Amino acid sequence: MLSIGEFSRLTHLSVRTLRRYHEAALLEPAVVDETTGYRYYGVDQIPTAQVIHRLRELDVPLSDVRRILRTPDPGVRAALVADHLQRLEDVLDRTRAAVVSLRRLLRPDPAPIDVELRAEPARTVAAVEAVVGHGDVEAWFAGAMAELEAAVGAAATGPPGGCYDNALFEEERGHALVYLPTAAPPRTGRVHPVVLPAAELAVTTHVGEHDGVEVTYGALGTWVVENAMSVAGPVREVYAVGPRDASDPAAWRTEIGWPVFRVT
């Protein structure tokens, strides 16, 4: 038997932490002296303590650590750990994207953007549309695009795109539409034909991951204010090169179209 102090030194878990794990029924001592209340641990508990230590270093919640330890199936344990690691990787990706955006914003002289004034004719596309919350856009977009690709397939005549109402940005809830151009838009499930109206757009291209797109939006909006007259209407995006086209995010290209009324 090892005293709690000895066990603490061997496992690099503080006495306070070991007491908390005992109270949470996560790592219970092998023996608790009924008279003194002293806790004693067995050497066979050291590997378990080390596993807990590593999981907590990865910010795995105590409830999940308990599930991992109590699950007898190695496959289930591996799946629980893999799910948490994926969540950590997602957070890391968002952090990296935020750092890239911040560095762009903090440049003393940001590079000017290239803007093209473009007259888009009306056209009929295959689309999925809904009113969604700002925080749900990513998941909704993935599902809608998968449904579009399944319905249109090789009949697509160009890259996918989207239209996003002002309310989605201003009120955090609004109308969103994603589409695929095709000669004969099908009607199946949520997919149906939609006419995109003609529009005058100020268009620029965002390079890289979509997480940093707000920086490009800001630059385009500044250009519009200085050179044209913005009009009411949904912002349009065209995903010229995306994850389905290139595995390297540096190769991704998103065209952003801001509705304008030309004054010159």
Solvent accessible surface area in square Angstrom, and as a share of the most:
residue,aa,sasa,rsa
1,M,142,0.63
2,L,30,0.15
3,S,41,0.26
4,I,27,0.14
5,G,21,0.20
6,E,70,0.32
7,F,0,0.00
8,S,16,0.11
9,R,166,0.60
10,L,96,0.48
11,T,6,0.03
12,H,145,0.65
13,L,10,0.05
14,S,58,0.37
15,V,44,0.25
16,R,193,0.70
17,T,25,0.14
18,L,0,0.00
19,R,113,0.41
20,R,101,0.37
21,Y,4,0.02
22,H,45,0.20
23,E,139,0.62
24,A,29,0.22
25,A,38,0.29
26,L,16,0.08
27,L,8,0.04
28,E,93,0.42
29,P,16,0.10
30,A,55,0.42
31,V,74,0.43
32,V,63,0.36
33,D,50,0.26
34,E,177,0.79
35,T,128,0.74
36,T,76,0.44
37,G,36,0.35
38,Y,137,0.52
39,R,51,0.19
40,Y,67,0.25
41,Y,0,0.00
42,G,5,0.05
43,V,104,0.60
44,D,114,0.59
45,Q,31,0.14
46,I,34,0.17
47,P,78,0.49
48,T,49,0.28
49,A,0,0.00
50,Q,87,0.39
51,V,68,0.39
52,I,0,0.00
53,H,47,0.21
54,R,152,0.55
55,L,12,0.06
56,R,78,0.28
57,E,97,0.44
58,L,70,0.35
59,D,100,0.52
60,V,2,0.01
61,P,59,0.37
62,L,47,0.23
63,S,61,0.39
64,D,33,0.17
65,V,0,0.00
66,R,60,0.22
67,R,135,0.49
68,I,9,0.05
69,L,55,0.27
70,R,147,0.54
71,T,25,0.14
72,P,120,0.75
73,D,69,0.36
74,P,88,0.55
75,G,47,0.45
76,V,68,0.39
77,R,81,0.30
78,A,62,0.48
79,A,52,0.40
80,L,31,0.16
81,V,41,0.24
82,A,55,0.43
83,D,81,0.42
84,H,13,0.06
85,L,69,0.34
86,Q,94,0.42
87,R,118,0.43
88,L,55,0.27
89,E,92,0.41
90,D,56,0.29
91,V,74,0.42
92,L,83,0.41
93,D,66,0.34
94,R,137,0.50
95,T,68,0.40
96,R,138,0.50
97,A,8,0.06
98,A,61,0.48
99,V,60,0.34
100,V,85,0.49
101,S,7,0.04
102,L,98,0.49
103,R,165,0.60
104,R,61,0.22
105,L,112,0.56
106,L,129,0.64
107,R,125,0.46
108,P,124,0.78
109,D,124,0.64
110,P,90,0.57
111,A,72,0.56
112,P,129,0.81
113,I,47,0.24
114,D,129,0.67
115,V,35,0.20
116,E,88,0.40
117,L,65,0.32
118,R,61,0.22
119,A,65,0.50
120,E,36,0.16
121,P,92,0.58
122,A,59,0.46
123,R,90,0.33
124,T,62,0.36
125,V,1,0.00
126,A,0,0.00
127,A,0,0.00
128,V,0,0.00
129,E,62,0.28
130,A,35,0.27
131,V,87,0.50
132,V,12,0.07
133,G,11,0.10
134,H,95,0.42
135,G,77,0.74
136,D,86,0.44
137,V,32,0.18
138,E,146,0.66
139,A,79,0.61
140,W,29,0.10
141,F,46,0.19
142,A,56,0.44
143,G,34,0.32
144,A,0,0.00
145,M,1,0.00
146,A,56,0.44
147,E,50,0.22
148,L,0,0.00
149,E,61,0.27
150,A,91,0.71
151,A,33,0.26
152,V,11,0.06
153,G,41,0.40
154,A,112,0.87
155,A,60,0.47
156,A,36,0.28
157,T,97,0.56
158,G,27,0.26
159,P,60,0.38
160,P,28,0.18
161,G,0,0.00
162,G,0,0.00
163,C,10,0.06
164,Y,14,0.05
165,D,46,0.24
166,N,58,0.30
167,A,39,0.30
168,L,4,0.02
169,F,94,0.39
170,E,127,0.57
171,E,124,0.56
172,E,120,0.54
173,R,137,0.50
174,G,7,0.06
175,H,59,0.26
176,A,0,0.00
177,L,8,0.04
178,V,0,0.00
179,Y,6,0.02
180,L,10,0.05
181,P,11,0.07
182,T,11,0.06
183,A,99,0.77
184,A,82,0.63
185,P,30,0.19
186,P,39,0.24
187,R,181,0.66
188,T,69,0.40
189,G,79,0.76
190,R,108,0.39
191,V,0,0.00
192,H,45,0.20
193,P,42,0.26
194,V,26,0.15
195,V,95,0.55
196,L,7,0.03
197,P,85,0.53
198,A,68,0.53
199,A,24,0.19
200,E,69,0.31
201,L,8,0.04
202,A,0,0.00
203,V,8,0.05
204,T,6,0.04
205,T,60,0.35
206,H,4,0.02
207,V,83,0.48
208,G,11,0.11
209,E,69,0.31
210,H,81,0.36
211,D,77,0.40
212,G,8,0.08
213,V,18,0.11
214,E,94,0.42
215,V,19,0.11
216,T,4,0.03
217,Y,32,0.12
218,G,43,0.41
219,A,35,0.27
220,L,0,0.00
221,G,12,0.11
222,T,73,0.42
223,W,62,0.22
224,V,1,0.01
225,V,124,0.71
226,E,129,0.58
227,N,72,0.37
228,A,15,0.11
229,M,107,0.48
230,S,56,0.36
231,V,61,0.35
232,A,96,0.75
233,G,23,0.22
234,P,50,0.32
235,V,11,0.06
236,R,25,0.09
237,E,7,0.03
238,V,33,0.19
239,Y,27,0.10
240,A,42,0.32
241,V,47,0.27
242,G,10,0.09
243,P,86,0.54
244,R,137,0.50
245,D,97,0.50
246,A,25,0.19
247,S,111,0.72
248,D,80,0.41
249,P,49,0.31
250,A,67,0.52
251,A,40,0.31
252,W,44,0.16
253,R,83,0.30
254,T,8,0.05
255,E,38,0.17
256,I,0,0.00
257,G,4,0.04
258,W,61,0.21
259,P,11,0.07
260,V,6,0.03
261,F,122,0.51
262,R,96,0.35
263,V,83,0.48
264,T,155,0.90
